[in-house]
């Protein structure tokens, strides 16, 4: 999350269509469907491969930012990029450690995780 403005994956595509299902919430007091809770959601079948383009911006010349270097974030209550002052990595090492490896570590995406939905494996060639 600290790399906002540097990493973008705008679209992911799959060669299959999602199935549309409906969900609602039960009002346990009245034992009926709660008003206004019938909503659609999409379910993607198992083993679907999504493909897309990952873009890593190395430098933003307008804002004067470089990936792996502290940014001038103006007046903020957080320490922002302060941790980068002690981090000594080349751009390739930085991207590998803080972009590629972090993306590969994601194992679940989306909603309904408690029901077993959203298990993913991310690979970057």
C-alpha positions as a Markdown table, in Angstrom:
| # | Residue | x | y | z |
|---|---|---|---|---|
| 1 | Unk | 0.0 | 0.0 | 0.0 |
| 2 | Unk | 3.0 | 2.3 | 0.5 |
| 3 | Unk | 3.7 | 2.1 | -3.3 |
| 4 | Unk | 0.6 | 3.9 | -4.5 |
| 5 | Unk | 1.3 | 5.7 | -7.7 |
| 6 | Unk | 4.1 | 3.3 | -8.6 |
| 7 | Unk | 2.4 | -0.1 | -9.1 |
| 8 | Unk | -0.7 | -0.5 | -11.4 |
| 9 | Unk | -2.6 | -3.6 | -12.6 |
| 10 | Unk | -5.5 | -1.9 | -14.3 |
| 11 | Unk | -7.3 | -4.9 | -15.9 |
| 12 | Unk | -7.2 | -8.6 | -15.6 |
| 13 | Unk | -8.8 | -10.8 | -18.3 |
| 14 | Unk | -10.1 | -14.3 | -18.3 |
| 15 | Unk | -11.4 | -16.5 | -21.1 |
| 16 | Unk | -14.6 | -17.5 | -19.2 |
| 17 | Unk | -17.6 | -15.7 | -17.9 |
| 18 | Unk | -18.5 | -15.5 | -14.2 |
| 19 | Unk | -21.7 | -17.1 | -12.9 |
| 20 | Unk | -24.1 | -14.7 | -11.3 |
| 21 | Unk | -25.5 | -15.9 | -7.9 |
| 22 | Unk | -27.7 | -14.1 | -5.4 |
| 23 | Unk | -27.2 | -13.7 | -1.7 |
| 24 | Unk | -29.4 | -12.3 | 1.0 |
| 25 | Unk | -29.3 | -12.0 | 4.8 |
| 26 | Unk | -31.7 | -13.7 | 7.1 |
| 27 | Unk | -33.3 | -11.7 | 9.8 |
| 28 | Unk | -33.2 | -14.1 | 12.7 |
| 29 | Unk | -35.7 | -12.3 | 14.8 |
| 30 | Unk | -38.5 | -12.5 | 12.1 |
| 31 | Unk | -37.1 | -15.6 | 10.3 |
| 32 | Unk | -37.5 | -13.9 | 7.0 |
| 33 | Unk | -35.1 | -12.3 | 4.4 |
| 34 | Unk | -34.0 | -8.9 | 5.6 |
| 35 | Unk | -35.4 | -6.0 | 3.5 |
| 36 | Unk | -33.0 | -4.8 | 0.8 |
| 37 | Unk | -30.4 | -7.5 | 1.2 |
| 38 | Unk | -31.0 | -9.5 | -2.0 |
| 39 | Unk | -27.9 | -8.8 | -4.0 |
| 40 | Unk | -26.0 | -10.4 | -6.9 |
| 41 | Unk | -22.4 | -11.5 | -6.8 |
| 42 | Unk | -20.2 | -13.2 | -9.3 |
| 43 | Unk | -18.6 | -16.6 | -8.9 |
| 44 | Unk | -15.6 | -17.5 | -11.1 |
| 45 | Unk | -15.1 | -21.2 | -11.7 |
| 46 | Unk | -12.0 | -23.0 | -10.2 |
| 47 | Unk | -8.7 | -23.0 | -12.1 |
| 48 | Unk | -9.5 | -19.9 | -14.2 |
| 49 | Unk | -6.3 | -18.0 | -15.3 |
| 50 | Unk | -6.5 | -14.2 | -15.4 |
| 51 | Unk | -3.9 | -12.4 | -17.4 |
| 52 | Unk | -2.9 | -8.7 | -17.4 |
| 53 | Unk | -0.1 | -6.3 | -17.5 |
| 54 | Unk | 1.7 | -5.2 | -14.4 |
| 55 | Unk | 3.2 | -1.7 | -14.7 |
| 56 | Unk | 5.9 | -0.5 | -12.3 |
| 57 | Unk | 6.6 | 3.2 | -12.6 |
| 58 | Unk | 10.3 | 3.8 | -11.8 |
| 59 | Unk | 10.1 | 7.5 | -11.7 |
| 60 | Unk | 7.4 | 10.2 | -11.7 |
| 61 | Unk | 9.1 | 13.3 | -13.1 |
| 62 | Unk | 6.0 | 15.5 | -12.4 |
| 63 | Unk | 6.0 | 14.8 | -8.6 |
| 64 | Unk | 9.7 | 14.1 | -8.4 |
| 65 | Unk | 9.3 | 10.6 | -7.0 |
| 66 | Unk | 11.6 | 7.6 | -7.6 |
| 67 | Unk | 10.7 | 4.1 | -6.6 |
| 68 | Unk | 12.7 | 3.0 | -3.5 |
| 69 | Unk | 13.5 | 6.6 | -2.4 |
| 70 | Unk | 11.7 | 8.8 | 0.1 |
| 71 | Unk | 9.0 | 11.0 | -1.3 |
| 72 | Unk | 8.0 | 14.5 | -0.2 |
| 73 | Unk | 4.5 | 13.8 | 1.0 |
| 74 | Unk | 3.9 | 17.2 | 2.5 |
| 75 | Unk | 2.5 | 17.7 | 6.0 |
| 76 | Unk | 1.4 | 14.3 | 7.2 |
| 77 | Unk | 0.8 | 12.7 | 10.6 |
| 78 | Unk | 2.4 | 9.5 | 9.5 |
| 79 | Unk | 6.1 | 8.8 | 8.9 |
| 80 | Unk | 5.3 | 8.1 | 5.3 |
| 81 | Unk | 8.5 | 6.8 | 3.5 |
| 82 | Unk | 10.8 | 7.4 | 6.5 |
| 83 | Unk | 11.6 | 3.6 | 6.5 |
| 84 | Unk | 13.3 | 4.1 | 3.1 |
| 85 | Unk | 16.0 | 6.2 | 4.6 |
| 86 | Unk | 17.7 | 3.1 | 6.1 |
| 87 | Unk | 16.7 | 0.7 | 3.2 |
| 88 | Unk | 19.6 | 0.3 | 0.8 |
| 89 | Unk | 18.4 | -1.8 | -2.2 |
| 90 | Unk | 18.9 | -1.3 | -6.0 |
| 91 | Unk | 15.7 | -0.7 | -8.0 |
| 92 | Unk | 15.7 | -4.3 | -9.2 |
| 93 | Unk | 16.1 | -5.6 | -5.6 |
| 94 | Unk | 13.4 | -3.2 | -4.4 |
| 95 | Unk | 10.9 | -4.2 | -7.0 |
| 96 | Unk | 11.6 | -7.9 | -6.4 |
| 97 | Unk | 11.2 | -7.6 | -2.6 |
| 98 | Unk | 8.4 | -5.1 | -2.3 |
| 99 | Unk | 6.4 | -5.7 | -5.5 |
| 100 | Unk | 7.0 | -9.2 | -7.0 |
| 101 | Unk | 7.3 | -11.1 | -3.8 |
| 102 | Unk | 4.4 | -9.3 | -2.1 |
| 103 | Unk | 2.1 | -10.0 | -5.0 |
| 104 | Unk | 3.2 | -13.7 | -5.0 |
| 105 | Unk | 2.4 | -13.8 | -1.3 |
| 106 | Unk | -1.3 | -13.0 | -1.9 |
| 107 | Unk | -3.3 | -16.2 | -1.4 |
| 108 | Unk | -6.9 | -14.9 | -1.1 |
| 109 | Unk | -8.7 | -12.1 | -3.0 |
| 110 | Unk | -12.3 | -10.7 | -2.9 |
| 111 | Unk | -15.2 | -11.4 | -0.7 |
| 112 | Unk | -16.7 | -14.5 | 0.9 |
| 113 | Unk | -13.3 | -15.6 | 2.1 |
| 114 | Unk | -14.8 | -17.3 | 5.2 |
| 115 | Unk | -16.8 | -19.5 | 2.8 |
| 116 | Unk | -13.7 | -20.6 | 0.9 |
| 117 | Unk | -14.0 | -18.2 | -2.0 |
| 118 | Unk | -11.1 | -16.3 | -3.6 |
| 119 | Unk | -8.1 | -18.6 | -3.3 |
| 120 | Unk | -5.5 | -17.4 | -5.9 |
| 121 | Unk | -2.0 | -18.0 | -7.0 |
| 122 | Unk | -0.2 | -15.0 | -8.6 |
| 123 | Unk | 2.7 | -15.6 | -10.9 |
| 124 | Unk | 4.8 | -13.1 | -12.7 |
| 125 | Unk | 6.9 | -14.3 | -15.6 |
